[in-house]
Amino acid sequence: MAKKGNRVQVILECTEHKATGQPGTSRYITTKNKKNTPDRMELKKFNPVLKRMTVHKEIK
């Protein structure tokens, strides 16, 4: 049976990584409640390629 509710899976991608020109990307998969946060998420997460905390935004 499928799960019911407003919780959906989202992908977070690093915004600063593209500007550096280094290969690869930093992505995280998480869940959010669409009822509480209808807009796109923006979190600070660790980027292992850049070796520091960077801003990750939700992508579609």
C-alpha positions in Angstrom: 0.0 0.0 0.0 1.2 3.5 -0.8 1.8 6.0 2.0 -0.7 8.8 2.4 0.0 12.4 3.5 1.8 15.5 2.6 5.4 14.2 3.1 7.4 14.0 -0.2 11.0 13.2 -1.1 13.1 16.1 -2.4 16.7 16.4 -3.8 19.0 19.1 -2.5 21.9 20.2 -4.7 24.8 22.4 -3.9 24.7 25.9 -5.4 28.3 26.9 -5.0 29.8 23.8 -6.6 28.9 24.8 -10.2 30.8 28.1 -9.9 34.1 26.4 -9.0 34.3 24.3 -12.2 35.3 21.1 -10.3 33.8 17.8 -11.6 30.9 16.1 -9.8 28.0 17.4 -7.7 26.9 17.3 -4.1 23.4 16.1 -3.7 21.3 15.0 -0.7 17.9 13.3 -0.6 15.5 14.2 2.2 11.8 14.5 2.9 9.6 17.5 3.6 6.0 18.2 4.6 4.4 20.0 1.6 1.7 21.5 3.9 4.2 23.2 6.2 6.8 24.2 3.6 5.2 24.7 0.1 8.1 26.7 -1.2 11.6 25.3 -2.1 13.9 24.3 0.8 17.3 25.8 1.3 19.7 24.2 3.8 23.4 24.4 4.7 24.9 20.9 4.2 28.5 19.6 4.0 30.0 19.4 0.5 32.6 16.6 0.5 34.3 17.9 -2.7 34.8 21.5 -1.4 35.3 20.2 2.2 33.1 22.8 3.8 29.4 23.7 4.6 27.6 25.2 1.6 24.0 26.1 0.7 22.0 23.4 -0.9 18.7 24.2 -2.7 15.8 21.9 -3.7 15.7 20.9 -7.3 12.9 19.4 -9.4 
